Amino acid sequence: MMKLNARETQIFFITLGLAVFFVVYQFVFKPIHEGSLDIDDRLSLDQERFIKASQLLAQKDQIEDRYQHLINLIGAAGSDESQIPTIVAKVEAAARESNIHISNIQPQRSNILKEIVFLGVELEIDGQWLDIVKFLNLIQQQPNFYFIDELNLEKYSGTVNSLRGRVVISRISLVNP
């Protein structure tokens, strides 16, 4: 091995020092610095969440009142089985008001999507076209969010303008009111 002169030795040690400094910076100081930035970001994010949570906590009574109003508007009190007679009663009242004959009413299985339950009844109806339209309009104007899932109508009398059909009416409810 050759002996390095003074100048080459200085260049070698300067290069070796720069390489050591680079390695120490890349693998020690830089991760520590980035970790401290992550901690600062997490701290500011936690502060924002705390502020939002404290604002919600301050509005707790208003939120609970709005939630109770929504439950009352939907009419989601009680179990699914206890709500079906209410649905049937409202459907029968709308049918009487619009001169529709209901030949069969069958409750449908509840469909649950996340926290919302769709309670339904299937009807077989007979009546005039205008009466059926009036019936469907009365059902959809109910304050408890009734809507028509399915509607099948067919003409069954050649001399009279009578229609017969099947209607599935659903209502929104909450899973755990």
Biotite code that builds the C-alpha atoms (Angstrom):
import biotite.structure as struc

atoms = struc.array([
    struc.Atom([0.000, 0.000, 0.000], chain_id="A", res_id=1, res_name="MET", atom_name="CA", element="C"),
    struc.Atom([1.258, 3.437, -0.850], chain_id="A", res_id=2, res_name="MET", atom_name="CA", element="C"),
    struc.Atom([1.843, 6.127, 1.570], chain_id="A", res_id=3, res_name="LYS", atom_name="CA", element="C"),
    struc.Atom([-0.308, 9.239, 1.111], chain_id="A", res_id=4, res_name="LEU", atom_name="CA", element="C"),
    struc.Atom([1.266, 12.635, 1.180], chain_id="A", res_id=5, res_name="ASN", atom_name="CA", element="C"),
    struc.Atom([-0.082, 15.356, 3.500], chain_id="A", res_id=6, res_name="ALA", atom_name="CA", element="C"),
    struc.Atom([-2.477, 16.871, 0.985], chain_id="A", res_id=7, res_name="ARG", atom_name="CA", element="C"),
    struc.Atom([-3.984, 13.512, -0.007], chain_id="A", res_id=8, res_name="GLU", atom_name="CA", element="C"),
    struc.Atom([-4.355, 12.590, 3.670], chain_id="A", res_id=9, res_name="THR", atom_name="CA", element="C"),
    struc.Atom([-6.282, 15.818, 4.313], chain_id="A", res_id=10, res_name="GLN", atom_name="CA", element="C"),
    struc.Atom([-8.578, 15.169, 1.309], chain_id="A", res_id=11, res_name="ILE", atom_name="CA", element="C"),
    struc.Atom([-9.132, 11.576, 2.493], chain_id="A", res_id=12, res_name="PHE", atom_name="CA", element="C"),
    struc.Atom([-10.116, 12.671, 6.036], chain_id="A", res_id=13, res_name="PHE", atom_name="CA", element="C"),
    struc.Atom([-12.331, 15.477, 4.760], chain_id="A", res_id=14, res_name="ILE", atom_name="CA", element="C"),
    struc.Atom([-14.102, 13.022, 2.423], chain_id="A", res_id=15, res_name="THR", atom_name="CA", element="C"),
    struc.Atom([-14.393, 10.436, 5.187], chain_id="A", res_id=16, res_name="LEU", atom_name="CA", element="C"),
    struc.Atom([-15.793, 13.113, 7.560], chain_id="A", res_id=17, res_name="GLY", atom_name="CA", element="C"),
    struc.Atom([-18.341, 14.236, 4.960], chain_id="A", res_id=18, res_name="LEU", atom_name="CA", element="C"),
    struc.Atom([-19.428, 10.626, 4.382], chain_id="A", res_id=19, res_name="ALA", atom_name="CA", element="C"),
    struc.Atom([-19.807, 10.026, 8.142], chain_id="A", res_id=20, res_name="VAL", atom_name="CA", element="C"),
    struc.Atom([-21.709, 13.319, 8.507], chain_id="A", res_id=21, res_name="PHE", atom_name="CA", element="C"),
    struc.Atom([-24.029, 12.350, 5.616], chain_id="A", res_id=22, res_name="PHE", atom_name="CA", element="C"),
    struc.Atom([-24.732, 8.891, 7.080], chain_id="A", res_id=23, res_name="VAL", atom_name="CA", element="C"),
    struc.Atom([-25.369, 10.313, 10.569], chain_id="A", res_id=24, res_name="VAL", atom_name="CA", element="C"),
    struc.Atom([-27.616, 13.046, 9.147], chain_id="A", res_id=25, res_name="TYR", atom_name="CA", element="C"),
    struc.Atom([-29.635, 10.655, 6.940], chain_id="A", res_id=26, res_name="GLN", atom_name="CA", element="C"),
    struc.Atom([-30.103, 7.892, 9.497], chain_id="A", res_id=27, res_name="PHE", atom_name="CA", element="C"),
    struc.Atom([-30.176, 9.771, 12.820], chain_id="A", res_id=28, res_name="VAL", atom_name="CA", element="C"),
    struc.Atom([-31.052, 13.474, 12.585], chain_id="A", res_id=29, res_name="PHE", atom_name="CA", element="C"),
    struc.Atom([-33.470, 13.393, 9.664], chain_id="A", res_id=30, res_name="LYS", atom_name="CA", element="C"),
    struc.Atom([-35.794, 10.692, 11.171], chain_id="A", res_id=31, res_name="PRO", atom_name="CA", element="C"),
    struc.Atom([-35.761, 12.494, 14.523], chain_id="A", res_id=32, res_name="ILE", atom_name="CA", element="C"),
    struc.Atom([-36.641, 15.786, 12.808], chain_id="A", res_id=33, res_name="HIS", atom_name="CA", element="C"),
    struc.Atom([-39.432, 14.178, 10.732], chain_id="A", res_id=34, res_name="GLU", atom_name="CA", element="C"),
    struc.Atom([-40.768, 12.445, 13.851], chain_id="A", res_id=35, res_name="GLY", atom_name="CA", element="C"),
    struc.Atom([-40.964, 15.756, 15.652], chain_id="A", res_id=36, res_name="SER", atom_name="CA", element="C"),
    struc.Atom([-42.884, 17.221, 12.701], chain_id="A", res_id=37, res_name="LEU", atom_name="CA", element="C"),
    struc.Atom([-45.281, 14.255, 12.818], chain_id="A", res_id=38, res_name="ASP", atom_name="CA", element="C"),
    struc.Atom([-45.770, 14.843, 16.533], chain_id="A", res_id=39, res_name="ILE", atom_name="CA", element="C"),
    struc.Atom([-46.495, 18.527, 15.859], chain_id="A", res_id=40, res_name="ASP", atom_name="CA", element="C"),
    struc.Atom([-48.985, 17.598, 13.135], chain_id="A", res_id=41, res_name="ASP", atom_name="CA", element="C"),
    struc.Atom([-50.690, 15.028, 15.364], chain_id="A", res_id=42, res_name="ARG", atom_name="CA", element="C"),
    struc.Atom([-50.802, 17.521, 18.212], chain_id="A", res_id=43, res_name="LEU", atom_name="CA", element="C"),
    struc.Atom([-52.424, 20.199, 16.052], chain_id="A", res_id=44, res_name="SER", atom_name="CA", element="C"),
    struc.Atom([-54.887, 17.625, 14.663], chain_id="A", res_id=45, res_name="LEU", atom_name="CA", element="C"),
    struc.Atom([-55.759, 16.497, 18.198], chain_id="A", res_id=46, res_name="ASP", atom_name="CA", element="C"),
    struc.Atom([-56.247, 20.132, 19.224], chain_id="A", res_id=47, res_name="GLN", atom_name="CA", element="C"),
    struc.Atom([-58.670, 20.658, 16.306], chain_id="A", res_id=48, res_name="GLU", atom_name="CA", element="C"),
    struc.Atom([-60.583, 17.500, 17.253], chain_id="A", res_id=49, res_name="ARG", atom_name="CA", element="C"),
    struc.Atom([-60.745, 18.639, 20.857], chain_id="A", res_id=50, res_name="PHE", atom_name="CA", element="C"),
    struc.Atom([-62.112, 22.041, 19.816], chain_id="A", res_id=51, res_name="ILE", atom_name="CA", element="C"),
    struc.Atom([-64.776, 20.401, 17.607], chain_id="A", res_id=52, res_name="LYS", atom_name="CA", element="C"),
    struc.Atom([-65.708, 17.950, 20.365], chain_id="A", res_id=53, res_name="ALA", atom_name="CA", element="C"),
    struc.Atom([-66.024, 20.738, 22.908], chain_id="A", res_id=54, res_name="SER", atom_name="CA", element="C"),
    struc.Atom([-68.227, 22.701, 20.488], chain_id="A", res_id=55, res_name="GLN", atom_name="CA", element="C"),
    struc.Atom([-70.449, 19.633, 20.017], chain_id="A", res_id=56, res_name="LEU", atom_name="CA", element="C"),
    struc.Atom([-70.574, 19.136, 23.754], chain_id="A", res_id=57, res_name="LEU", atom_name="CA", element="C"),
    struc.Atom([-71.676, 22.750, 24.172], chain_id="A", res_id=58, res_name="ALA", atom_name="CA", element="C"),
    struc.Atom([-74.497, 22.097, 21.655], chain_id="A", res_id=59, res_name="GLN", atom_name="CA", element="C"),
    struc.Atom([-75.468, 18.766, 23.243], chain_id="A", res_id=60, res_name="LYS", atom_name="CA", element="C"),
    struc.Atom([-78.984, 19.816, 24.246], chain_id="A", res_id=61, res_name="ASP", atom_name="CA", element="C"),
    struc.Atom([-79.741, 21.285, 20.819], chain_id="A", res_id=62, res_name="GLN", atom_name="CA", element="C"),
    struc.Atom([-78.471, 18.149, 19.070], chain_id="A", res_id=63, res_name="ILE", atom_name="CA", element="C"),
    struc.Atom([-80.511, 15.880, 21.331], chain_id="A", res_id=64, res_name="GLU", atom_name="CA", element="C"),
    struc.Atom([-83.611, 18.029, 20.705], chain_id="A", res_id=65, res_name="ASP", atom_name="CA", element="C"),
    struc.Atom([-83.085, 17.776, 16.925], chain_id="A", res_id=66, res_name="ARG", atom_name="CA", element="C"),
    struc.Atom([-82.549, 14.018, 17.206], chain_id="A", res_id=67, res_name="TYR", atom_name="CA", element="C"),
    struc.Atom([-85.727, 13.625, 19.269], chain_id="A", res_id=68, res_name="GLN", atom_name="CA", element="C"),
    struc.Atom([-87.618, 15.773, 16.741], chain_id="A", res_id=69, res_name="HIS", atom_name="CA", element="C"),
    struc.Atom([-86.374, 13.494, 13.944], chain_id="A", res_id=70, res_name="LEU", atom_name="CA", element="C"),
    struc.Atom([-87.444, 10.387, 15.857], chain_id="A", res_id=71, res_name="ILE", atom_name="CA", element="C"),
    struc.Atom([-90.878, 11.932, 16.432], chain_id="A", res_id=72, res_name="ASN", atom_name="CA", element="C"),
    struc.Atom([-91.112, 12.955, 12.772], chain_id="A", res_id=73, res_name="LEU", atom_name="CA", element="C"),
    struc.Atom([-90.205, 9.486, 11.563], chain_id="A", res_id=74, res_name="ILE", atom_name="CA", element="C"),
    struc.Atom([-92.333, 7.916, 14.246], chain_id="A", res_id=75, res_name="GLY", atom_name="CA", element="C"),
    struc.Atom([-89.679, 5.420, 15.231], chain_id="A", res_id=76, res_name="ALA", atom_name="CA", element="C"),
    struc.Atom([-90.906, 4.415, 18.659], chain_id="A", res_id=77, res_name="ALA", atom_name="CA", element="C"),
    struc.Atom([-91.116, 0.779, 19.592], chain_id="A", res_id=78, res_name="GLY", atom_name="CA", element="C"),
    struc.Atom([-90.183, -2.435, 17.835], chain_id="A", res_id=79, res_name="SER", atom_name="CA", element="C"),
    struc.Atom([-90.848, -3.320, 14.210], chain_id="A", res_id=80, res_name="ASP", atom_name="CA", element="C"),
    struc.Atom([-93.753, -5.563, 15.207], chain_id="A", res_id=81, res_name="GLU", atom_name="CA", element="C"),
    struc.Atom([-95.470, -2.741, 17.084], chain_id="A", res_id=82, res_name="SER", atom_name="CA", element="C"),
    struc.Atom([-95.109, -0.328, 14.147], chain_id="A", res_id=83, res_name="GLN", atom_name="CA", element="C"),
    struc.Atom([-96.739, -2.577, 11.514], chain_id="A", res_id=84, res_name="ILE", atom_name="CA", element="C"),
    struc.Atom([-100.311, -2.094, 12.904], chain_id="A", res_id=85, res_name="PRO", atom_name="CA", element="C"),
    struc.Atom([-99.787, 1.670, 12.724], chain_id="A", res_id=86, res_name="THR", atom_name="CA", element="C"),
    struc.Atom([-98.701, 1.399, 9.100], chain_id="A", res_id=87, res_name="ILE", atom_name="CA", element="C"),
    struc.Atom([-101.690, -0.812, 8.272], chain_id="A", res_id=88, res_name="VAL", atom_name="CA", element="C"),
    struc.Atom([-104.093, 1.592, 10.009], chain_id="A", res_id=89, res_name="ALA", atom_name="CA", element="C"),
    struc.Atom([-102.765, 4.586, 8.060], chain_id="A", res_id=90, res_name="LYS", atom_name="CA", element="C"),
    struc.Atom([-102.907, 2.660, 4.776], chain_id="A", res_id=91, res_name="VAL", atom_name="CA", element="C"),
    struc.Atom([-106.491, 1.568, 5.458], chain_id="A", res_id=92, res_name="GLU", atom_name="CA", element="C"),
    struc.Atom([-107.498, 5.132, 6.361], chain_id="A", res_id=93, res_name="ALA", atom_name="CA", element="C"),
    struc.Atom([-105.997, 6.443, 3.108], chain_id="A", res_id=94, res_name="ALA", atom_name="CA", element="C"),
    struc.Atom([-107.788, 3.674, 1.177], chain_id="A", res_id=95, res_name="ALA", atom_name="CA", element="C"),
    struc.Atom([-111.153, 4.563, 2.724], chain_id="A", res_id=96, res_name="ARG", atom_name="CA", element="C"),
    struc.Atom([-110.614, 8.239, 1.952], chain_id="A", res_id=97, res_name="GLU", atom_name="CA", element="C"),
    struc.Atom([-109.794, 7.545, -1.689], chain_id="A", res_id=98, res_name="SER", atom_name="CA", element="C"),
    struc.Atom([-112.423, 4.806, -2.311], chain_id="A", res_id=99, res_name="ASN", atom_name="CA", element="C"),
    struc.Atom([-109.893, 2.032, -2.907], chain_id="A", res_id=100, res_name="ILE", atom_name="CA", element="C"),
    struc.Atom([-110.681, -1.573, -2.024], chain_id="A", res_id=101, res_name="HIS", atom_name="CA", element="C"),
    struc.Atom([-107.814, -3.453, -0.387], chain_id="A", res_id=102, res_name="ILE", atom_name="CA", element="C"),
    struc.Atom([-108.228, -7.195, -0.892], chain_id="A", res_id=103, res_name="SER", atom_name="CA", element="C"),
    struc.Atom([-105.063, -8.324, 0.900], chain_id="A", res_id=104, res_name="ASN", atom_name="CA", element="C"),
    struc.Atom([-102.445, -6.787, 3.211], chain_id="A", res_id=105, res_name="ILE", atom_name="CA", element="C"),
    struc.Atom([-99.239, -8.627, 4.053], chain_id="A", res_id=106, res_name="GLN", atom_name="CA", element="C"),
    struc.Atom([-96.335, -7.288, 6.107], chain_id="A", res_id=107, res_name="PRO", atom_name="CA", element="C"),
    struc.Atom([-92.971, -7.432, 4.356], chain_id="A", res_id=108, res_name="GLN", atom_name="CA", element="C"),
    struc.Atom([-89.677, -8.439, 5.902], chain_id="A", res_id=109, res_name="ARG", atom_name="CA", element="C"),
    struc.Atom([-87.741, -5.495, 7.302], chain_id="A", res_id=110, res_name="SER", atom_name="CA", element="C"),
    struc.Atom([-84.736, -4.353, 5.301], chain_id="A", res_id=111, res_name="ASN", atom_name="CA", element="C"),
    struc.Atom([-81.967, -2.943, 7.481], chain_id="A", res_id=112, res_name="ILE", atom_name="CA", element="C"),
    struc.Atom([-79.329, -0.630, 6.005], chain_id="A", res_id=113, res_name="LEU", atom_name="CA", element="C"),
    struc.Atom([-76.852, 0.604, 8.619], chain_id="A", res_id=114, res_name="LYS", atom_name="CA", element="C"),
    struc.Atom([-79.042, 2.343, 11.224], chain_id="A", res_id=115, res_name="GLU", atom_name="CA", element="C"),
    struc.Atom([-82.187, 2.644, 9.094], chain_id="A", res_id=116, res_name="ILE", atom_name="CA", element="C"),
    struc.Atom([-84.972, 0.063, 8.885], chain_id="A", res_id=117, res_name="VAL", atom_name="CA", element="C"),
    struc.Atom([-87.442, -0.049, 6.012], chain_id="A", res_id=118, res_name="PHE", atom_name="CA", element="C"),
    struc.Atom([-90.763, -1.462, 7.232], chain_id="A", res_id=119, res_name="LEU", atom_name="CA", element="C"),
    struc.Atom([-93.160, -2.423, 4.498], chain_id="A", res_id=120, res_name="GLY", atom_name="CA", element="C"),
    struc.Atom([-96.555, -3.842, 3.668], chain_id="A", res_id=121, res_name="VAL", atom_name="CA", element="C"),
    struc.Atom([-97.725, -5.391, 0.418], chain_id="A", res_id=122, res_name="GLU", atom_name="CA", element="C"),
    struc.Atom([-101.252, -4.536, -0.729], chain_id="A", res_id=123, res_name="LEU", atom_name="CA", element="C"),
    struc.Atom([-103.534, -5.935, -3.379], chain_id="A", res_id=124, res_name="GLU", atom_name="CA", element="C"),
    struc.Atom([-105.843, -3.111, -4.440], chain_id="A", res_id=125, res_name="ILE", atom_name="CA", element="C"),
    struc.Atom([-108.850, -2.583, -6.729], chain_id="A", res_id=126, res_name="ASP", atom_name="CA", element="C"),
    struc.Atom([-110.177, 0.768, -7.878], chain_id="A", res_id=127, res_name="GLY", atom_name="CA", element="C"),
    struc.Atom([-110.485, 3.488, -10.487], chain_id="A", res_id=128, res_name="GLN", atom_name="CA", element="C"),
    struc.Atom([-107.360, 5.143, -11.875], chain_id="A", res_id=129, res_name="TRP", atom_name="CA", element="C"),
    struc.Atom([-108.018, 8.535, -10.248], chain_id="A", res_id=130, res_name="LEU", atom_name="CA", element="C"),
    struc.Atom([-108.805, 6.894, -6.917], chain_id="A", res_id=131, res_name="ASP", atom_name="CA", element="C"),
    struc.Atom([-105.566, 4.915, -7.027], chain_id="A", res_id=132, res_name="ILE", atom_name="CA", element="C"),
    struc.Atom([-103.578, 8.066, -7.789], chain_id="A", res_id=133, res_name="VAL", atom_name="CA", element="C"),
    struc.Atom([-105.323, 9.840, -4.898], chain_id="A", res_id=134, res_name="LYS", atom_name="CA", element="C"),
    struc.Atom([-104.493, 6.886, -2.613], chain_id="A", res_id=135, res_name="PHE", atom_name="CA", element="C"),
    struc.Atom([-100.806, 6.922, -3.599], chain_id="A", res_id=136, res_name="LEU", atom_name="CA", element="C"),
    struc.Atom([-100.687, 10.678, -3.071], chain_id="A", res_id=137, res_name="ASN", atom_name="CA", element="C"),
    struc.Atom([-102.270, 10.388, 0.383], chain_id="A", res_id=138, res_name="LEU", atom_name="CA", element="C"),
    struc.Atom([-99.776, 7.691, 1.395], chain_id="A", res_id=139, res_name="ILE", atom_name="CA", element="C"),
    struc.Atom([-96.783, 9.734, 0.320], chain_id="A", res_id=140, res_name="GLN", atom_name="CA", element="C"),
    struc.Atom([-98.039, 12.846, 2.115], chain_id="A", res_id=141, res_name="GLN", atom_name="CA", element="C"),
    struc.Atom([-98.021, 11.077, 5.490], chain_id="A", res_id=142, res_name="GLN", atom_name="CA", element="C"),
    struc.Atom([-95.681, 12.777, 7.985], chain_id="A", res_id=143, res_name="PRO", atom_name="CA", element="C"),
    struc.Atom([-93.760, 9.555, 8.717], chain_id="A", res_id=144, res_name="ASN", atom_name="CA", element="C"),
    struc.Atom([-91.940, 9.189, 5.388], chain_id="A", res_id=145, res_name="PHE", atom_name="CA", element="C"),
    struc.Atom([-94.050, 6.565, 3.656], chain_id="A", res_id=146, res_name="TYR", atom_name="CA", element="C"),
    struc.Atom([-93.040, 5.803, 0.105], chain_id="A", res_id=147, res_name="PHE", atom_name="CA", element="C"),
    struc.Atom([-93.986, 3.482, -2.708], chain_id="A", res_id=148, res_name="ILE", atom_name="CA", element="C"),
    struc.Atom([-91.463, 0.699, -3.324], chain_id="A", res_id=149, res_name="ASP", atom_name="CA", element="C"),
    struc.Atom([-93.305, -1.191, -6.046], chain_id="A", res_id=150, res_name="GLU", atom_name="CA", element="C"),
    struc.Atom([-96.435, -0.584, -8.079], chain_id="A", res_id=151, res_name="LEU", atom_name="CA", element="C"),
    struc.Atom([-97.991, -3.024, -10.564], chain_id="A", res_id=152, res_name="ASN", atom_name="CA", element="C"),
    struc.Atom([-101.386, -2.179, -12.081], chain_id="A", res_id=153, res_name="LEU", atom_name="CA", element="C"),
    struc.Atom([-103.462, -3.945, -14.717], chain_id="A", res_id=154, res_name="GLU", atom_name="CA", element="C"),
    struc.Atom([-106.887, -3.413, -16.174], chain_id="A", res_id=155, res_name="LYS", atom_name="CA", element="C"),
    struc.Atom([-109.182, -6.265, -15.191], chain_id="A", res_id=156, res_name="TYR", atom_name="CA", element="C"),
    struc.Atom([-112.606, -5.191, -16.420], chain_id="A", res_id=157, res_name="SER", atom_name="CA", element="C"),
    struc.Atom([-113.402, -4.537, -20.087], chain_id="A", res_id=158, res_name="GLY", atom_name="CA", element="C"),
    struc.Atom([-116.469, -2.366, -19.514], chain_id="A", res_id=159, res_name="THR", atom_name="CA", element="C"),
    struc.Atom([-115.466, -0.425, -16.432], chain_id="A", res_id=160, res_name="VAL", atom_name="CA", element="C"),
    struc.Atom([-112.304, 1.611, -16.013], chain_id="A", res_id=161, res_name="ASN", atom_name="CA", element="C"),
    struc.Atom([-111.194, -0.496, -13.052], chain_id="A", res_id=162, res_name="SER", atom_name="CA", element="C"),
    struc.Atom([-107.633, -1.409, -12.223], chain_id="A", res_id=163, res_name="LEU", atom_name="CA", element="C"),
    struc.Atom([-106.221, -4.134, -10.024], chain_id="A", res_id=164, res_name="ARG", atom_name="CA", element="C"),
    struc.Atom([-102.695, -4.178, -8.758], chain_id="A", res_id=165, res_name="GLY", atom_name="CA", element="C"),
    struc.Atom([-100.054, -4.813, -6.191], chain_id="A", res_id=166, res_name="ARG", atom_name="CA", element="C"),
    struc.Atom([-98.399, -2.019, -4.186], chain_id="A", res_id=167, res_name="VAL", atom_name="CA", element="C"),
    struc.Atom([-95.518, -2.287, -1.729], chain_id="A", res_id=168, res_name="VAL", atom_name="CA", element="C"),
    struc.Atom([-95.474, 0.626, 0.702], chain_id="A", res_id=169, res_name="ILE", atom_name="CA", element="C"),
    struc.Atom([-92.480, 1.200, 2.983], chain_id="A", res_id=170, res_name="SER", atom_name="CA", element="C"),
    struc.Atom([-91.741, 3.432, 5.891], chain_id="A", res_id=171, res_name="ARG", atom_name="CA", element="C"),
    struc.Atom([-88.411, 4.537, 7.328], chain_id="A", res_id=172, res_name="ILE", atom_name="CA", element="C"),
    struc.Atom([-87.600, 3.724, 10.941], chain_id="A", res_id=173, res_name="SER", atom_name="CA", element="C"),
    struc.Atom([-84.462, 3.754, 13.064], chain_id="A", res_id=174, res_name="LEU", atom_name="CA", element="C"),
    struc.Atom([-82.776, 0.584, 14.318], chain_id="A", res_id=175, res_name="VAL", atom_name="CA", element="C"),
    struc.Atom([-82.487, 1.650, 17.976], chain_id="A", res_id=176, res_name="ASN", atom_name="CA", element="C"),
    struc.Atom([-84.542, 4.755, 18.706], chain_id="A", res_id=177, res_name="PRO", atom_name="CA", element="C"),
])
